[in-house]
Amino acid sequence: MKDFFKKWIVQNLGLKALSLVVAVVLWLLVVNVSDPVVETTFQDIPLRVINSDSLASEGKVYEMMGNNVVTIVVDAKRSIVGSLSSENFRAEADLSLYNAETGMVPVRVESNRYNDKIESIKSRTESVEVFIEDGLRKQFVITPEVSGEPAEGYIIGDVNTAENVVRISGRESVVEKIAKVTAEVSVDGLGSDVNTSVDLKLYDKDGEQIRNNNLVKNISTVAISVKILATKELELRYSYAGKPADGYTVFGQLSGSKDTVLVAGRNNDLARVNHLDIGSNYLDVTGMSETAKVTVDLEKALPENLELVDKEDTQLEVTIPIQQVVEKEVTLAKNAIKVGKVGEGLRTELMAEYISFKVSGVESAISQLKNTDVKAEIDWDAYMDENNIAEISAGTYRIPLQLELPEGITPVKDVMISVRVVKAK
């Protein structure tokens, strides 16, 4: 029996070896056909920068150009690849491998799963461009900017931001380009206040926006508030205080360089005012001896909670007409005086052919005064009331003359006239 088995094993040994090889090959073929090696792409793998501490210690910063994600290609069996996802891969740019001549850093990728069963793994982006230079940190004032026009009848009031400054750090060459930081908001068509938060925007000296995600800001958004105020046109009214110099007076109406002013405020504040008084706090004529022009700051004259719409035109020029007071003698013939009737059966006659008296007034009025401009009469009823006389009887009376004079002219003193009352024939 032993010899039989020995003879069976040795017999046709080459053929049996060939059969074994064929069997192994067939097994491998079957295995590879059912679970072949495939090439699979994984996208948007975050690219992490490592070994940047040494740069920070030297006061330098880096900026990676291009995208901060990479696409990788993996060769592995289908069964392996099918159980992998983007989360199983890590991509790194090692700054310790930075090539100063090319400015490039190689990209290294690896898997945290089936690392020993993956045949190959590589990034389509083999290296990334990195800028390394001195870092700079600066503080910038935040400038609020409002665009658009509010609803008709409204204007933009105070504009405020919750923060006034922002600190920005990054590559020196980039930070130095920043000329202005703005907080921008639109009020187009609005009739009520705006309260919102907006992203900060960076601009260079040419007004071009700087878009750089590698800049570090202590704040990236800011709260901004915009008051939207209603408007109303107010009439200007004038009054003055004080007394001009001796021999002078204010003659005529005070006038301003504008008749109305457009103001803004809350509706309830505007409802309480219909005109603006420019009065004694601003217009004092004490000691004046000639027409004067006084400049008034309208912003100071406004009631509380109101403001000017035109903030570029705040000055009002008020003209105060001052004229000298002069005297002139007027002479009237007795036939120019209206005597009036005193009672039944009596008649009156003036005892003088002429009567002269002095009047005073502003020079412009006095210089044009003619005797014919003066109206004179005797008011018997007023005389009787003042002297408690029931009726006029015959006799001689000293009675005040009632004068009607042009505007700005008055008698220096009461003008008395003698009148004889006699019985009519």
C-alpha positions, 0 to 999 in steps of 0.5 A: 500500500505504501509503495502504491501511494508513493508511486501515485504521487511521483507519477505525472508530477509535472502535470499535477504541478501545472494543475496546481498553478492553473488552479491558483491563477483561476482563484486569483482571477475569480477574486479579482473579477468579483472585487477589482481595484478601482480608481475613485475620486473624492472632492472638497477635502479640506487642506490643512496648513501645519507647522505655521508656529515658527512663522508666527514666532518670527512675526510673519504670516502666510497666505495660501493662494487658490482654493483651500480644498483639494481633490484626491484620487484613490486606487483600492479594491471596490470593497474598500473604496465603497466603505470610504468617504471624504471624512476618511481623508486628510490633506496637509500643506506642511510649511516646514517644506516651503520652497522659497524659490518657487513659493510652493508647498507640497500637498500630502494626503493620507487616510485614517482607514484601510491605509494598509489596503489602499494601493495608492492615494494622491492629490490632484493638486500636488503643491500649493502656492503660499505667500509668506511675509511680515505680518501687520496689524492695524486699527481702522475707523468704521465709516457708515455709508447709506445708499438710496433715497427714503420715501418722499417727505423723509430724509436721513437723520443720524447714522450710528454703528455699534462699533467705531473701529475694527482691528485687522491683521494679515500680510503687510502688503495686503493690510497696507492697501486698506484705505477705508472700512465701511458699514453699508446699508440701503434706505431706498423708499423707507419711511421708518428707522433702520436697525440691522447688522451688515458685513464690513467691507474693505476698500483701497485708495482707488475705491476698489473693494478688497476681497481677502479671506485670509485677513483676520478681523476682530469683528466682521459684522457691525450693528448699524442704525439709521434714523429716518425723519419727516420734513416740514417747511416753517415760516420765519418770523422776526422780533428784536430786543433793545433800543437803538442809539438816541435819535434813531429808531427801527423803521419798517419790517425786519427781513431775512435772506430766506422766508422759510426753512425746511426742517426734519424731525419726528412727526410728533415733534413737527406737529407742535411747531408751525413757524420759527421765531428769530427773536430777541435772543439773536436780534438786539438793536441796543445802541444801533445807529444805522441799518445792520445785517445780523447773521443767525445760526439757524441750527441754534434757533431750532426747537429741541429734536428738530434739525435742518434738512440742508446742513450746508446752509445754516446761516441766516442773514437778517436785515434790521432797518435803522433810521435817524429820527429828525424834526420838521416844522409844519404850517397849516392854513386855517382852511386846511383844518376841519373844525366840525359842528358844535351844536344848533345855533352855534358856529366856530371860527379859528383865532389864527390864520395859520398854525405851526407845529413840529413833527418828528420821524425817520429821515426818509419819511420826513424828507418827503412830507408835504403840508398837504399830507397832513390831515387835521381836525377838531374832535369836539366829542372827544374834547367833551368826554375828556373834560366832562362837558355836557354841551358846548356853549359860546366862548373861547376854547383851547382844544387839541388838534387831532392829526393824521400823519404818514407812517413813521411821523408823529407830532413832537408834542400835542398841538393846541389850537384856539377856537371861538364859538359864537352864536350863529346870526 
